Amino acid sequence: RDTVAGRLGLDAKNVTVHVTLLGGGFGRKSKPDFAIEAASIAEAFKGRPVRLQWSREDDIHHAYYHAVSVDYLEAGLDNNGQATGWLHRTLSPSIGSLFAPDPKHKGEFELGMGFNTMPFSVPALRLENPPAPAHVRIGWFRSVYNLPHAWAIQSFAHEMAVAAGKDHRDYVLDLLGPDREIHNLTVGDGWNYGEDPDLYPIDIGRMRNVIERVTREADWGKSTGKNRGLGLAFHHSFVSYTAIVFDVEVDDQGELTIHRADIAFDCGPQANPERIRSQLEGAIVMGIGIALQSEVTFEDGVAQQGNFDKYLIPRMPDAPKTLRVHLVDNPDEAMGGVGEPGLPPVAPALCNAIYAATGKRIRRLPVGDQLKA
């Protein structure tokens, strides 16, 4: 209302906004640019009704995009493969750049989304956030900065297990260290998208539990045969705990088949288990699209994708042949989120499975044609 009033030179009390139900079509949530355009056109056609409808090309070319991200990690291992040191350097522009002069660094609430809340027990820990200026308008995206942080950390933990010559599940369970509550990894005021580290600490026991549950349900360690493998990843976000195992096959032509996905999830009390299941099933499919296909690239400041012929989303054959959800009920814990926590572990679990099947390490998303190279 205020933005439209300012554009048209009106008093805000003379602008009426008819609020519609948002539903699940987030689109331009909280962004008023389409309303400004409609109001400007309506002003030029005074007294006549106006309808503004964008093409999909308009929408994609002038969108608010998820932030690009680059992460660099190093670890020191002793003679037994145990981690002695951990360095994580994360670069990604902040969504704060949309609301104020470019801050160049992620905000504390963004760093608290899996970066400085990393759960592993490592004697020497160094976390760095160099400047990364924004080049496009950044908008909200499902799971926000948990997505790139989980992708980097969970992929790297798998690389550490391979370097140590140990089973991935056993290695990360050991890397988590003793069961405990983590209160003090966030810095500043500790605001983590509503997750006060003192009010909602990370419970390593609950994290361990979803890992053990999903690997048990997925029959971790089973013989998979040639060109087939299992991949694991897990993450804590929005006061909930998620662990995923993928069972994939990559044929000699680089074609990927996802035979099965298992996801274990602990959000504390469960108000509506069927709603939780549907959110997690949707997160798996969406995460597969992000990992394998979906991207927006720019040339001379112009988005190179404009419709679904180039901006690819998952279709029926891309989905797992079997998808199983395993809910862990913890009625005495704080109630966690459901809509977003299922997404962050999808890409690393999928790419860890691809490595198990092929020996090919994926460090750049989307996977695209990297399996055919």
N, C-alpha and C positions, 0 to 999 in steps of 0.2 A: 504494500500500500504506500509506504513512504517513498519507495523508489519511483513508482509510477507517478505519484504526486509531484515529486521533484522534477521528473522529466517533462511533465505537462504544465508545470507551473501552477498547480492547484493546491488548495489546502487539503491535508490528508483526510480531514473529516468528510470531504466531498468525494472520496474514492471508496467504493465498496468492493470488497473481495469476497466472492462466493466460494467458500472452502469446500472442496470435494474430498471424498474418502480416498486415501492414498492406495490402499490395498498393497499388492506386492510389486507394482510397477514403479520402482523408485525413480528411474529416469532422471529428470532434473530436479530432484528433491531439494528444496531450500534455495534453488537458483531462480531469480526473477527475470532473467533476460527475455524469455519468451513472452512474459506478460508486458514488458516494456515495449517490445516490438508490436504486439497486438494493440496496445493502447495508442501507440504512435500512428498506426495505420487507421485505427478508428477515428482519431482526431482529424485525419485528412478526409474522412467520409462521414462527416457529422450528420447524425440523424439516420444513418443506415447501419443495419447490423453487419458485423464483420466476423469472419471466421479465419483464423490463422492456422494453417496446417503445414508442418515441415515435412519434407521428404526425409527418408532415412539418410540419404547422402548429406543433407543439411545438418542433420542431428549428429552424425559421426564426425563430420568435418569441423564442427564448431562445438565439440563436447567439452566436458570437464573430465579429465583423464586420471586414471590411477597413476601414482607417481612411479617413474622409472627408478630402478634400484640396482646398485652394484655393491657386493660384499666381498671382502677379502679376509680369509681366516688362515691362521697358522696354529699348530700345536706341537708341543714337545712330548715325546714318549720315552719312557725308560726302557731298560732291557726286557721288561715283562709286558711292554705295550701299554703300561699305565700312563695316563696323562699327567705331565708335570707342569705344563704351561699352556695357556690359551690366549690367543690374540684374535679379536674380531673387530674389523674396521668396516663400518657401514656408511654408505653414501646414498642419500636419497633426498630430494627436495621436500620441504615441509608443506603440508596443506595450509599452514599459516601464511604462506605466500599469497593465498587467494584473498586474504582479509587485511593484509598490512604490507608495507614495504618488505621485500623478500628477505626473510630471516636467515636463509642459506643453511641453517642447521635444523635438524629435527627438534621438535619440542620435547619436553620431558614426558608428556603423555604419549608421544609417538615412540620414544626410546623405551618406554615402559611396556610396549607391546612385544614382548619376547626377546628384546635385545639385552637390556640391563636387568631382566628378570630370567636370564638363562639359568636353568636348574642344575647344571652339572657341578659336581664337586671337584674343583681343580685348584691345586695349591697356589698357582700364580695366574692371575686373571687380569687382562688388559683390554679395555673397551674404548674404541675411538670413533668419533663422529666428525670427520672433516666436512668442510662446507660443500654444498651441492646446490647451486642456484636453480630455480625453476625456469623452464623454457616453455611450458604450456600451463593452462589453467588446470589445477588439480582439484578433483572432486572426491567425494566419499566412494569407497569401494568395499565390498563385503569382506570383513575381518581386518580392513584397514592395513596398518603396517605389520600386523602379525604375519601377513602373507609372505613378504620377502624375508623377514627374519627367520621364520620357521623353515622356509626353503633353504636358506643358507646354512643354518645351524644343524638341521636334521640331515642334510646331504653330507655335510662335513663330518658329522659324527659317524656316518657310515664309512666314509673314507678312512677315518681313524681306525675303525674296527678292521677294515681290510688291511691297512698297514701293519696292524698288530697281529694279523693272522688269526683273528678270533671271530666267533659267531656274533653277528650284529646285535641280536637281542641280548645275549649274555653280556656283551661289552657295554651297552648303554645302561643296562641295569646296574652294573658295577660303577659306571661313570656317574650315575645319579648320587651315589654315596648312601649314607645311612638315612633312614626315614626321619624326617624333620620338617619343620615349617620354616620357610624362608620369609623373613620380614624386611630385610635391610638391603636388598639389591638395588632398589630404585633410589634415585638421588633427587635433589631439589625438594619440592613439596610432596613427592611421592604420588602425585595424581596419575593414575594409570587407567584413563578412560572409565572412571568410576570405581576403580579397584584400589582402594587404600591398602598398602602392603601390610599395615598393622591390623586392619579390620578383616581383610581377605588375604591372608598369607598363602603362598604356594605350598601345598602339602605334598611332599615327595612320596609319601606312602600311597596317596590317591593316584599320583602319576604312575607309580610302579604297578598299581593294581590294574589300570586300564591296559598297560603294556602286556602284563601277564595274561589278562583276559583275552585280548585280541589275538595274541600269538597262540594261545591254547585253542581258541575257536577256529583259527586258520590252519591248524595242524602244522605249526612252525617246525622246520627241520625235516619235513617229509621230502622224499626223493621226487624231484620234478621232471627229470629227464632233460634231453638236449634242448637248448634254446628257450628254456622256461625257468622262471625263478620267482622267489618271493621277496617283497620289499616292505620295510617297516618305517614308520615315522610317527611322531607324537608331538603334542603341543598343549600348553596351558594358555587359555585366553578367556576373557569375560567370565572369570571365576569358574570355568568349566575345564574338564580334562578330556582329551581326545587322543586315541591311538588308532592307526590304520595299518592294515596289511593288504597289499595287492598281490595277486597271482597272475603273472603275465607270460605271454609267449611272443617271441619275435622270430619270424621265419627268415629264410636265407635272403629274401628280397627286401627285408627291413619292414615288413608289415607287422603291426602290433595288434595282438588280441589280448584283451583283459578278461581272463577267465572268471576271476572272482575278486570281490572286494569285501573285506570285513572291517567294521568300524566299532570300536568300544568307546562308550561315552558316559561320563559322570558329570552331571550338572547339579548334584545335590538332590533335593526333592524333585519329583516328577509330577507336575500338575496335569499334564496331558501327554501320555506316552506316545500316542499316535501322531500328534503334532511334532514331537521330537524326532520320531522316525522319519517323517516326511521331510523335515528340515535337513537331516543328515543325509538322506538319499539324494536330495537336491544338491547338497554341498559336494558330494562325490562326483556327480555328473558335471556340475559347474567347474569343479577343480580339474577334472580331466580335460575340459575344453581349454582352460587357462594354461595347463601344462603342455598340451600337445599342439594347439592350433591358434588360439586367439592372440592377436597383437595389433597394435596400431603403430605405424612407422611414419616418419616425416621426411619430406624433401623440400628444401627451400621454404620451410615454415608451413607446408601444406600436408595434411594427413593423406596418405596414399591409399587408404581403405575407405570405401564409402557405402558398401552394402555387403550382403552375406556371401557374395561371390569371392570377396577378398578378406573380409573380416569373418573368419570361420568360427563356427560354434559346433559343439558335439552333436552328432546325430545318432540314431538308434544303434548302428553297428559299432559305434565308439564306446557305448556303455558296457559295464561289466555284464557278463552272461549271468552271473549270480551276485547279488548284493545283500549282505546280511548285517543287520544292526544289532548290537549287543549293549543294552542299557544297564548301567550300574546305578542302583538306587541307593542314595545316601540321605534319608529323610531328616537327619539331625544336622546336616551341614547347611551353609548359606545357599540360597537358590542362585544358580548360575545362568548364564545366557545359553541360548539354543540356536538362534538364527545364524550366528557367525563362526562359532568355534570349530565346526566341522570342516571348514575349508583349508586352514593353514597346513595341515599335514598331508594333504592329498598329493601335491606335486612332488615333494621329496620322497614319499612312500612309493609313488609310481616310478620315479627315476631310479630309486634304489633297486626296485624290482627289475627294471630294464638292465641295470648293471649286473644283477645276479643272473639274468638270462643270457646276456651278450658279452659282458666284460667291457662294455662301452660306457664311459663316464659322461653324463650330461651335466654341464655347468652353465648352460644358457637356455632360457625359456623364451618362446615355446620350443618344444622339441622339433617340430616341423619335419624337415627331411634329414635330420642328423642321423637317423637310424639307417638311412639308405646310402650314406656316404661311405 
